[in-house]
Amino acid sequence: MLLEPIYAENIIIAVICNGAQRWYVTEKDLWFLDYNKLEKAYLDKGFKIEDVIDDNERKGIEVLDNQAISIFFDRIKKYLTTKKELNNLLKNKIEGRNGSDDLLDLVPAILVDFDNKSFYSMFPEPASFEDYIPEGWSGEYLDFTNLIRDEEKYWLDKWNENIFLKF
């Protein structure tokens, strides 16, 4: 795993494409799917947004949709992780935690379903990723964990119990 999840900075993303689900840990800014809408929102509020497209894996991809996804996947393959890696990270955090540690770093933040053109966010801070999606997509802020197949839920223990609810 190249990046470790850090609350509201490096986030865990589930991506569904061509029937397969993948896990990534990336910087959060990559997942505003429509940078044009994001820039317009900033301008409407009187702010100028820095050109984030030139500074990351989204360079030249203003709208991340099904047409751009193969290029984007190639650029972010270094951030790909597995259920096992995430589960081990979660277990290690629980074993090494002191009373003040919480597990919010390891809660999945976004689900992007390219097959169904759906976007779901549980991002813990006000960012409204779901407002910046391509035309023809649906987006919601909701707990999407029930949409993840059980075999991909890294937060389930060997008894199929949710580790997050135990601590």
C-alpha positions as a printed Julia matrix, in Angstrom:
167×3 Matrix{Float64}:
   0.0     0.0     0.0
   1.6     3.23   -1.17
  -0.43    5.63    0.99
  -1.8     4.95    4.42
  -5.32    6.21    5.08
  -5.32    9.5     7.0
  -8.58   11.02    8.18
 -10.03   13.36    5.51
  -6.75   13.41    3.5
  -5.86    9.99    2.11
  -9.13    8.13    1.77
 -10.3     4.62    1.03
 -12.3     4.29   -2.17
 -14.24    1.36   -3.55
 -14.5     1.29   -7.34
 -16.76   -0.99   -9.34
 -16.02   -1.31  -13.04
 -16.88   -4.12  -15.45
 -18.36   -6.14  -12.61
 -15.15   -6.11  -10.56
 -14.56   -4.21   -7.35
 -11.22   -2.66   -6.42
  -9.96   -0.8    -3.36
  -7.75    2.27   -3.55
  -6.17    4.6    -1.01
  -5.56    8.0    -2.62
  -5.64   11.69   -1.95
  -9.22   12.85   -1.69
  -9.1    15.44   -4.49
  -8.91   12.8    -7.21
 -12.55   11.85   -6.56
 -14.33   15.05   -7.48
 -15.43   13.38  -10.71
 -16.3    16.61  -12.55
 -13.62   19.25  -12.04
 -15.58   21.68  -14.25
 -18.5    21.66  -11.8
 -16.1    22.02   -8.88
 -14.39   25.03  -10.46
 -17.75   26.65  -11.23
 -18.87   26.2    -7.61
 -15.71   27.95   -6.4
 -16.14   30.8    -8.9
 -19.82   31.22   -7.95
 -18.68   31.8    -4.36
 -16.06   34.31   -5.43
 -13.03   32.05   -5.11
 -10.54   30.98   -7.72
  -9.55   27.36   -7.58
  -5.97   26.39   -8.29
  -5.59   24.19  -11.32
  -5.48   20.8    -9.6
  -5.73   19.01  -12.92
  -2.13   19.84  -13.79
  -0.78   18.56  -10.49
  -1.97   14.99  -10.22
  -3.16   11.8   -11.86
  -6.18   13.64  -13.24
  -4.14   15.82  -15.61
  -6.15   16.19  -18.8
  -9.17   14.43  -17.29
 -11.58   17.19  -16.31
 -14.49   14.73  -16.13
 -13.77   11.27  -14.79
 -16.34    9.04  -16.42
 -16.47    5.76  -18.31
 -14.62    7.26  -21.31
 -11.62    8.32  -19.22
 -11.51    5.5   -16.7
  -8.94    3.25  -18.43
  -6.38    6.08  -18.56
  -7.13    6.99  -14.95
  -6.87    3.39  -13.72
  -3.45    3.13  -15.33
  -2.34    6.33  -13.57
  -3.57    5.27  -10.14
  -2.55    1.61  -10.18
   0.15    2.41   -7.61
  -2.64    3.24   -5.12
  -4.45   -0.07   -5.6
  -4.77   -2.09   -2.41
  -6.54   -5.25   -1.34
  -9.14   -6.32    1.14
  -6.43   -8.25    2.98
  -4.11   -5.22    3.26
  -6.95   -3.04    4.54
  -8.08   -5.72    6.98
  -4.52   -6.12    8.33
  -4.2    -2.36    8.69
  -7.47   -2.25   10.6
  -6.44   -5.13   12.88
  -3.03   -3.55   13.55
  -4.62   -0.21   14.38
  -7.0    -1.9    16.83
  -4.21   -3.88   18.48
  -1.94   -0.85   18.82
  -4.5     1.77   19.66
  -4.64    3.68   22.85
  -7.83    5.1    24.29
  -7.73    8.26   22.19
  -7.3     6.57   18.8
 -10.34    6.15   16.65
 -10.81    4.16   13.49
 -12.16    6.89   11.2
  -9.01    6.75    9.06
 -10.04    3.26    7.96
 -13.7     3.78    7.14
 -14.32    3.7     3.39
 -15.14    7.21    2.16
 -16.38    6.81   -1.41
 -17.92    4.18   -3.68
 -17.76    4.89   -7.41
 -19.79    2.47   -9.51
 -18.86    3.02  -13.16
 -21.13    0.17  -14.26
 -24.26    1.88  -12.92
 -22.99    5.49  -13.1
 -23.54    5.88   -9.36
 -21.49    7.74   -6.79
 -21.82    7.38   -3.02
 -19.97    9.3    -0.36
 -19.49    8.85    3.36
 -16.68   11.4     3.45
 -16.59   12.62    7.06
 -16.02   16.32    6.39
 -18.1    18.81    4.39
 -16.9    18.3     0.82
 -20.04   17.11   -0.99
 -18.2    14.95   -3.53
 -21.6    13.71   -4.7
 -22.42   17.2    -6.05
 -19.55   17.04   -8.56
 -20.42   14.06  -10.71
 -20.72   13.73  -14.48
 -23.98   14.37  -16.31
 -26.17   11.28  -16.33
 -24.79    9.99  -13.02
 -26.56    9.74   -9.68
 -24.85   10.77   -6.47
 -25.77   10.47   -2.82
 -24.32   11.01    0.61
 -25.17    7.78    2.42
 -23.75    4.76    4.18
 -22.94    2.58    1.18
 -21.31   -0.28    3.08
 -24.32   -2.54    2.42
 -23.66   -2.12   -1.34
 -20.22   -3.76   -1.01
 -20.18   -7.52   -1.51
 -19.46   -9.36    1.74
 -16.33  -10.95    0.29
 -14.89   -7.43   -0.19
 -15.77   -6.03    3.24
 -12.4    -5.66    4.93
 -14.1    -4.54    8.15
 -15.67   -7.96    8.78
 -13.89  -10.34   11.12
 -13.74  -14.12   10.77
 -17.21  -14.37   12.35
 -18.6   -11.89    9.8
 -19.05   -9.25   12.48
 -18.39   -5.59   11.78
 -15.1    -4.67   13.47
 -16.02   -0.96   13.5
 -19.04   -1.66   15.69
 -16.94   -3.49   18.29
 -14.71   -0.54   19.13
